[in-house]
Amino acid sequence: MKGSFCTPDAGLRFAERLLVDTDCQAMGMVERGYAALAQPGGTVSTALTGLMIIAVAFFGYRLLLGRGIVLSDAVSLTVKLGVVLLLATSWASWQALAYDGLARAPTQIAGDMLVAIDSPPPIETLDNTLDGLTQAAVGYRSRAGIASPLVGGPAAAAAVLNLSAIILTLSTVGILVASKVVLAILLAIAPAMAGLILFNGTRGMAQGWLAAMAVAAILPAFAILIAAIQFAILTPILARLLAEQGSGVFENASVMPIGLVSVVFVIAFLFAIRAASQIGTGLLVARRAREAVPTPTVMIDRDTRFSDRGAVAAPASVMAVSRALETIARRDSAPAATRSRAIAGASASRTARDGTPGRPAAAAESFAGRTEFRPPARRHGVRRSRAAARRDS
């Protein structure tokens, strides 16, 4: 885009001419600045190539050293490299993606909404309003003489009208011009910001860059819609004021509503800036929410076997079920232990009665929580009766 293209029409008034000049100069800087940063052999292009080589080298060294690598790392690195090349080397793609999408689409949407409600263009209405305020202020100032605006009367009314004109210009054209200039700068430095996507330590800067572009793109649409509502309210008030001046009536009461409306809509513009900031940074908030949720990952170690280094700890419900199963197992093993103690007691009683030492018929022994039944030991010798024992004695 050449400088001769930025010669506006001489018939344009202040607000419209300022916006036309801003669009031409700022958006022309986008194309020329992008070409300067993306040219082969330049500083930014060389640095970007080095960053891409470093990113690929880090990935290769992790593979060679046998460190754990998430399976999705290869796909993620490939996508990052593709995005970097798209942003930094293709002006046609960047123009279609960002220039047309961010610089033109929001204002075009706002213009379509104004056409749907049969509202005049706000910039043209602003020029008409500024002309009306200037004319009304001159009428009051001619009646004030050398009086100070602080003493009230026509001088104060003229000061209110002049301040209202300044506030209207700053809150409408000022926001539009500032947003377009900032957006143009952010679009032009795309080749320099593209390399920051490759590394986790610098990715936050790239995300902030994207969020700032989103805010600068959305804010003009909000400003156009708010200005349309503001001028729809001010136009009949200003028309009535000019009609009163035409009939020779100069009342301060007719001026105060204009000043109040101008100040009230400044608050509306501040809320619009806040809303655009919230929308622009919504992407970052969503990403932090996703990073806060732990997800299980499968790692590959040097033995190329699956390991659980990236596994998530078992949830509380699984631990509760495990404790319940352990309690049931202890409860079921209690009757077996009781039977073992009963068998052991019966064997001890029989041994005491017979006077013969030995192992019980079916002794139960418990080892480490297990109940083991053993067969009775084989006795040696013949058992004599009590009568035979008394006879021998």
Steps between C-alpha positions, in 0.01 A plus 500: 500500500657829393476833671309655210212267575458671838385832353143544628217675324506874563124502552512282811436657838713461813389169652463312173827633363687403818373143481581469129854626561543258789377201302730575209814579699466233769392214278760596242758466776376144563589384150832683482603405853411135448703490178799659673498249787433193286752566225753216455836570656362760739559507874157370594500234230842372607402494867178318418691234306735453794209461744341233282831309480540518878146370558558202270843434654357493853242248393764282333730507804216390723451200275872416487549530876207269569305746709127460536308655211126546476360336190329819388823705508591416142162607366503814716845602374394446139192719546705775667753505217218523246337792683833682525565463128145616422530814712853597404538418131162532328356852476203378295399255774560752777303768316201270453518365854578806710485818292159432347373309802611737776529843338189491282257234619396654839429845353318340208279310745425821689416676171259222404325537834460875447353440154253251649369760748502776234755709689721755320878447501631617838803679353283712272266568791799599715606762246147641491486503880836677529385764254177552696683525834744753358217711360310491829814585701567803279146625564540476877851645494384807307261580784755430778739781417812486715331320791670194648333159456531450877237765569236314299270647240568486124878463557449180701260364235757567227769320706274198550433476127871522417590235760224276368643524150845402629360208702300372203806513276725319748247232590416410141770593251768479768418138587470402133834656405685359801364149440592504131854623565568242772350220291716599203817481710403160643426364153828630360719325760353155427831356365681605819234351729455173312816339639377544858242227444766227490609505867301477822696781663410753229156374404336736748630799302346360182169448677507857630568622147196311369282630784608859434413463131157363591431797730616754241277334239183475711514845659425702179182301446383584852593866453302529176186349653519712816562815293193424288283483815659814641440707188145370472439659841698819442367588155145605606635685806745696287235569234269645765783716637578643156131565441480697826802704402341573165200644681723708729470281813829419677430291808769316696249227582508391136879456510538286813344181348764501226784509753339231717445264207861543390633415848264205550605340174866534599415248773340279236820512295704401806276199552543414133879501542464270800269265312734481201790420734303217661413354161856531372653328802237225510731269306768522767253429782368192317852370443592541870186310594598212270854492642362484856325166429746206529486256211668159489778471246687200368879534506764311305819415692829378361379136504208605271256361755201675643550647843276682739717803566229723366213315665260684724449386860202275564186695584344492844215274387743223404674523839165479677405185308838343587452568871151354487627178338772470765242534778284228344802267475581546870140438594486176300823369652374545859284175513793292374721630779228419755472141373877462520502610863216257583682204341821588684314518834334160446833339418659644813214361717534152350875499558455598864236230553698218338831606647668437168690778340454542133364715231123536477307300245447795279708780637449842352788734475487855383789653321486861389122503488468154330337200662676169427362160604748218552421127537563339842849367556541120495555358849762235571422205730177334620271685736425295819174513683467623857407148629815349353708770656351436851551124463865538407562730794 
